[in-house]
Amino acid sequence: MIMHRPIPEEALIKEIVVKRSKEGTKFRWSVTFMAILPKTEPVKSPSRLISGIDLGWRKVPEGLRVATLVDSSNEVQFIVLPDLFLRRLDRVDQLKSKIDCALNEILSWLKSQMQMMQSKAPDELRHQFDSLLSAGRAAGKQLVQLTLATRTLFGISS
């Protein structure tokens, strides 16, 4: 058991939450304790500068504000991701989508070809093809391996 931190002796436990979550093929258990502590004197502010960070997402005219910073002199600063950055992230998503669509088309075509060839395909190609189908998101790598194996078996040069 790993404890994040010890429970103070003077704490009154108010609530206990036991949680089980699945991670891959295994389960992970966690326990959360909610406790009430007796009132204490407020901590005096140290003589050095203090700052606070408030993380929060809000669309603003300049882009996406992701944090607000306030220092001990009450100066407020905003951390904003500019619109150009957000548009570039959208472009990355569009490109990933195109790659996924192209990969799905290639896999569909390969399935039809393998069904037509059935037992005529060499064992090595069938093994590579099965690996490709079971790969999921990493299918691009397996597609390259299948292509290279096909070129090698049939003597095709780049």
C-alpha positions in Angstrom: 0.0 0.0 0.0 1.3 3.5 -0.9 0.1 6.4 1.2 0.3 9.8 -0.4 0.8 11.4 3.0 0.0 10.3 6.6 -3.4 11.0 8.1 -2.9 13.6 11.0 -3.6 12.2 14.4 -6.0 15.0 15.2 -8.0 14.5 12.0 -11.7 13.4 12.2 -12.4 11.1 9.2 -15.6 12.3 7.6 -15.7 10.1 4.5 -13.9 7.1 2.9 -14.2 6.4 -0.8 -13.0 3.0 -2.2 -12.5 2.9 -5.9 -11.5 0.2 -8.4 -10.5 1.2 -12.0 -9.4 -1.0 -14.9 -5.9 -0.3 -16.3 -5.3 -2.5 -19.3 -6.0 -6.1 -18.2 -5.5 -5.4 -14.5 -7.5 -3.5 -11.8 -6.2 -0.8 -9.6 -7.7 0.0 -6.2 -7.5 3.3 -4.4 -8.9 4.7 -1.2 -9.6 8.4 -0.6 -10.0 9.7 3.0 -11.9 13.0 3.6 -11.0 14.4 7.0 -11.8 17.4 9.1 -8.9 19.1 11.0 -9.3 21.3 14.1 -9.1 25.1 13.4 -5.6 26.4 13.5 -4.1 29.9 13.5 -3.7 31.4 10.0 -0.1 31.3 8.7 1.6 34.7 8.7 2.7 35.9 5.3 6.4 35.5 4.8 8.4 38.5 3.9 9.3 37.3 0.4 7.1 37.6 -2.6 4.1 35.3 -3.1 2.2 34.4 -6.3 -0.8 32.4 -7.1 -1.8 30.5 -10.3 -5.4 29.8 -11.3 -5.6 27.2 -14.0 -8.8 27.6 -16.1 -9.7 27.5 -19.8 -11.6 30.4 -21.3 -11.9 31.5 -24.9 -10.8 35.2 -25.2 -10.4 37.4 -28.3 -6.7 36.8 -28.4 -6.9 33.0 -28.2 -7.4 30.5 -25.3 -6.6 31.7 -21.8 -5.2 28.8 -19.8 -4.0 30.4 -16.6 -4.1 33.6 -14.5 -1.1 34.6 -12.4 -1.3 37.0 -9.4 1.7 38.1 -7.4 1.9 39.6 -3.9 1.6 43.2 -5.4 -1.7 42.1 -7.0 -0.3 42.3 -10.5 -2.4 40.1 -12.8 -1.0 38.3 -15.8 -2.8 35.9 -18.2 -1.2 33.0 -20.0 -2.9 32.8 -23.4 -2.4 30.4 -26.2 -2.7 32.5 -29.4 -5.3 31.7 -32.1 -2.5 30.8 -34.6 -1.4 28.0 -32.2 -4.9 26.7 -31.9 -5.4 26.7 -35.7 -2.2 24.8 -36.0 -3.4 22.2 -33.6 -6.6 21.9 -35.6 -4.5 21.4 -38.7 -2.6 18.6 -37.0 -6.0 16.9 -36.1 -7.1 17.3 -39.7 -3.9 15.6 -41.0 -4.2 12.8 -38.5 -7.8 12.2 -39.6 -6.6 12.0 -43.3 -3.9 9.6 -42.4 -6.4 7.4 -40.4 -8.8 7.4 -43.4 -6.1 6.5 -45.9 -4.9 3.7 -43.6 -8.5 2.4 -43.3 -8.8 2.3 -47.1 -5.5 0.5 -47.4 -6.5 -2.1 -44.8 -9.8 -2.6 -46.5 -8.2 -3.2 -49.9 -5.6 -5.5 -48.3 -8.3 -7.6 -46.7 -10.1 -8.0 -50.0 -6.8 -9.0 -51.6 -5.9 -11.5 -48.9 -9.4 -13.1 -49.1 -9.0 -13.5 -52.9 -5.5 -15.1 -52.4 -6.6 -17.2 -49.4 -4.1 -20.0 -49.0 -2.0 -19.0 -52.0 -0.3 -16.2 -50.0 3.1 -17.2 -48.5 3.1 -17.9 -44.7 5.3 -14.9 -44.0 2.9 -12.5 -45.8 -0.1 -14.0 -43.9 1.7 -13.6 -40.6 2.6 -10.0 -41.4 -1.0 -9.3 -42.5 -2.5 -10.8 -39.3 0.0 -8.7 -37.3 -1.3 -5.6 -39.2 -4.9 -6.4 -38.5 -4.3 -6.9 -34.8 -2.1 -3.8 -34.4 -4.9 -1.2 -34.0 -3.5 2.4 -33.7 0.1 1.3 -34.5 -1.0 -0.2 -37.9 1.2 2.3 -39.9 4.4 0.5 -38.7 2.9 -2.9 -39.5 1.9 -1.7 -42.9 5.4 -0.7 -43.7 6.7 -4.1 -42.5 4.1 -5.9 -44.7 5.2 -3.7 -47.7 8.9 -4.5 -47.1 8.2 -8.2 -46.7 6.1 -8.2 -50.0 9.0 -6.5 -51.8 11.5 -8.9 -50.5 9.4 -12.0 -51.3 8.7 -10.8 -54.9 12.1 -9.3 -55.6 10.7 -5.7 -56.0 13.2 -3.0 -55.6 12.5 0.5 -54.3 
